[in-house]
Amino acid sequence: MLRVGVLGSGAVLQLMIPALRSSMLVYAIASRDAERAENAARKFDIPNYYGSYESLISDANIDVVYVALPNSLHCTWTIEALRAGKHVLVEKPIALTLDELDTVIDAANRAKRVVMEALWYRYHAQYQMIRDLISNGEMGKIVFIQSSLCFRTSNVNDPRWKSDLGGGALNDLICYLVDFLINGCLLDLNKSSRINSIARYVHGVIASLHSEIKMLPDITASLTVSIEQDSDNLTILGTTHGVLKIPNLLMFPSIKKQYFKRFTASGDFIHEFPYENAYANMVAEFAKYIQSGDGKVVSIVESRENIRFMQQLNSKLESWPAQPMVVRKKFARWKEMLRTVVVK
């Protein structure tokens, strides 16, 4: 069994330690504070702990490093782990810029090790079914997409509120929606004819962001992310053959009723899924890929395209006025959109 070492002791470990443990031996954890590392090791029943990242990475007993650090540290410690001969699973975003990512790619190629961005939401059956409905033509051509991911983060000490740690809604949340457009909906964002984006800055980071993207031939995507307020986090995908209503694009393990709805001229359908843990599925596929090459992984090429477009969005930003951005609690227009979609 692969032995994994964990860099970081943040809240994501509540989800990731059980997932890692389902396919690997969680061998050690590290923090820059030895006491914090010891507390985390005790909390998660991890046999070894280190008071520095360097010590964990240099441990010859470790095969895989899971990087769960603030965003600005992902690139640096992913490269250090690769240079030490470890495979790396790194939290999103894998890097903050294309230049950073290219250094990661170079390090992975030199080390001949696997590096993967932890886009866990892809490892739920919902994602694959939506992708199949689009790729096999059953839903026709995409006309519009509306999606929001908004989670109130009130703790001012949260790294999401720290500009020097790569915080903000763009780095923390938009990566999911961009990845869904490119790899879930199979859209070519290089064909974007117009991008309008507005952002509200708080504490020097993007607290809320809204982007309207026009793609050729005639596709519109409306994306909203926020770390300062909540929304219903609904995704609506309209096509020439109907509409998909996706209540939870991110199917967290805490969501017990896992489903999405499909509306077409031939009838309305609810696609329900047996409960599954997408985090555990991701780790299982990553481990399988390392051991046999058969697992499904997020390729570095896919991560690069996501970051390329995120940088493009960032370059188009205009500042929002000082008051909080208004995020619709409900996508009230989705029924109207359903009526206006050309159903063939």
N, C-alpha and C positions, 0 to 999 in steps of 0.2 A: 504494500500500500504506500502511495506517495505521502511524504511527510511535508507539511506546510508550516511556514512561519508567518506570523501576522505582524505587519508594521502598522501601528496605530491602535488606539483604544476608544474610538468614538462610538456613537450610537448605532451605526450601521452593523456593528458586531452582533447586536441582538438578533439580526436576521442572518448574518453571514456565518457566524460560528457554527450553528446547527447545520447550515448548508454545506460548509466545508467538511464538517465531521461526517456527513453522510457518504462521502466518497474518498476522504483522505484522513490521515492521522494529524490532528492539530497538535503540533510538536512544541511550538514556542510562540511567545508574543513579546513585542518590544515597544517601549515608549522612551522618550528622552528623559523621563522621570522614572527612576527605578521603583519608587514606591507605587506610582500609578501602574506600572507594568505588573508589579507583584499583586496589586489589588485586582487587576483585570484577569491575571492568571488564576487567582483564587476564585473569582466570580464565575469564570467559564471552565474551570477545572482543566487548565492547561498545565502540563508538567514542568515547563521551563519558561523563564522570563529573562529579559535583558533590559538594562537601563540605557541602551543605545541601539540605534538602528544598525550601525556597523557590526556590532557583536552578533546580532541575529543573522545578518547576511553572510558573515564569515563562518557560520556554523556548518560544518561539512555534513551533518546529519540531515540537513534540510534540502529538499528537492525543489520545492515551490515556495515563492514568496507572494503573499497577498498584500497589496499596497492599499491601505485604507486611511491615507493621510489627507490633509487639506489639499485642495486642487493644485496649488502652486508647487507642491512637493512631489506630485505624481511622476513627472518626467525625471527628475533628479534621482529618485530612489528606485524607479524602474530600471534606469540605466545601471545604477550601482549593483542591483540584484542580478541583472543580466551579465554584467562583467564578472560577477562572482560565480557564474555558471548555473544560476537558478532559472527555472521557468517562472513567469510572472503573470498573475492575474491582478489587474489594476482597476481601481474604481474609475468611473467616468468623471470628468473627461480624462482620457489617457494623457493628454497634453493640452496646453492652452493655446499653442500656435503651431502652424505647420513646421516651422523651423525646429521647435522642440520635438515634434513627432518624428521628424526625419532623423534626429539624433537617436531616438529610441529604435527606429527601424534599423539603423546602421549597427547599433549595439546588439540587437537581436540576431542580425545576420552574422555578425562576427562571432557571437557566442554559440550560434546554432541552437538557440533555445526558443521556446514558444512564449509569446507575449500576447495577451488578450485583454481588451477593454470589457469591463463587466456590465454589458448591456443586458441585464438579466431578464428584462420584460420579453425579450425575443423567445425565451425558453418556455413559454406557456403555449398550450395548444391553440388558444385564441389567436395569437399572432400568426401562427402557421395557417390557420383556416382563413383568416382575412387575406393573407398573402396569396393563398391558393385561389380564392374567389376572384381576385384581381388578375392573377397571372394566367388563369385558364379561360379568361374572357367571360365568365358567367355573370359578372357584374357590369360588363360593357366597359366603356371608357370613363375615367374619372373626370368629373366636372368641378367639384369643389370639396374642400376639406376645412372643417372648423374644429379646432382642438384647444383645450386649455389644461395646464398643469399648474395649479396654484395652491401653495401650502403655507399657512401663516407660521413664521418663525420669529417668535417674540424675544428669544434669548439673545441679547446683544453680544454675548460672548461666543455665540455660535460662529464657526469659521465662515459660514455663508455671508456674514456681515463684515468680514475683514477683507479689504481690497488687496492687502499684501499677501493674503492666502488664496487669492483667486476666487473670492466669493462672488455672490450675485446670482440672479435668476438665469442669466444667459449661460454662464458656465455650468450651473448646477442642474438646470431643468430643460433648456431648449434642446440640448443634445438628444433627448428622447424623441422629441417631435421631429427634429431634422432627420434622425435615423429612420423614423417611421415613414416619412415622406419618401426617402431615397430607397430604403431596403424593404419596407413593408408595403408601400404603395407603388414601388418600382417607377418612381418619377425621376426624370433627368433634370436636376436643379440647375445644370449648366444652361438650360433653355429658359431660365427665368428672364422675362422681359422687363419686369419692374419689381422693385422691392421697396416698400415703405415701412419703416420701423420707428417706433417711438418708445422711449424708456424713461422711467422715473428713477432718479438716483437718491439713495439714502445712505449715509455713512460712507460715501464714496464708492458704493457698489450699485449695480442695477437691481433695484428692488422689484420692479415690474417692467415687463416688456411686451409690446404688441407688434406683430409683423403681418403685413399683407403682402403676399407673394403672388405675382402673376406669372404663369408659365405657358409656354407655347404648347399646343395651338390655342387653347382657351380654357385654362385651368386656374382656379384661384384657391390659395391656401391662406387661412386666417389663424394665426397662432398666438396664444397668450400664455405667458408664464409669470409667476410672482412668488416671492418669498415673504410678502408683507400682508397677504390676505388670502382667503380661501375662495374657491369656486366649486361648481359641481364636477369639474374635471371631466367633462363629457367630450367625446369625439364624434363628429358627424361626418360621414363620408358619402357624398352624393355622386352617383354615376348615371350613365344613360340607361341603365337597367334597374335602377332603384337606389335605395339609401341604406347605409349601415349606421346604426346607432350603437356606439360603444361606450357604456357607462364607465368602464375602468380600463383604459389603455395600459396602465401599469397595474397588473393583477397581483397586488401584494398578498402575501400568505394569509394576512388577517381577513381577507375578503372571502367569505364562505360561499356566497352565491355567485358563481362565476359564469357569466353569460354575455352575449350581445344580441341585438335584434337586427333583422334584415327585412326591409319593406320592398316588395316588388309588385309588378302588375299581376303576377300569378298568385300572389298571396303574401302574408306576413309570417315571419318565422322567428322563433327564439332559439338560438343556439346555446345550449347549456353544456357545461363541461364538468366532469367529475373533478373533485377538488385535487389540485396539485400545487406544488411549491416550485415556482419558476427559479428561485435562487438555487435550490438543490439540483434542479434539472441542469442549470448552467454549469455548476461545479462538476457534475457527473460527466457532461459532454467534454468539458475542458480536460478533466483527468483522462478520459478515454482517448482524446486526441494526443495527449502527451505520451501515453503508453502504447497506442497502436496506430495513431493517425486516422482513426475512423470517426472521432467525435465531430460534432458540428460546432465550429467556433466563429466568433466575430473576427473577420479578417482585418489585418492592419490596413489593407487597401480601403475597406469600408470605413474604418475609423478615420482615415485620412480625408476621405470625401466629406464626412460629417464635419470635421474641423474646418475644412476649406470653406464650407458654406456658412458655418458659424462665424468665421472671420469676416465673410462677406456681409452677413447681417450686422455685425458690429460696426462695420465701416459705414453703414447706411443709417445709423441711429441719429434720431433727433431727440432732444430733451423734452420730457413731459412737464407740464406745470407742477408747481410745488405740491398741490393736493394729491392724495392717493389716486392712482388710476382706477377707473371704474371697471370692474370685471363682472360681467353678467352672471348672476347666480344660476340662471337657466338659459340654455340656447333656445330662446323662445321662437327663433326664426326657423327651426329645423323642419317643422311641419309645413311652413310656407315653402321652404326649399323643396320639400318632398313633392309638393304639388307642381312646382315649376320645372322639375327635372323631366327631361324628355324620355319617357319610358317606351322602349322599342320592343 
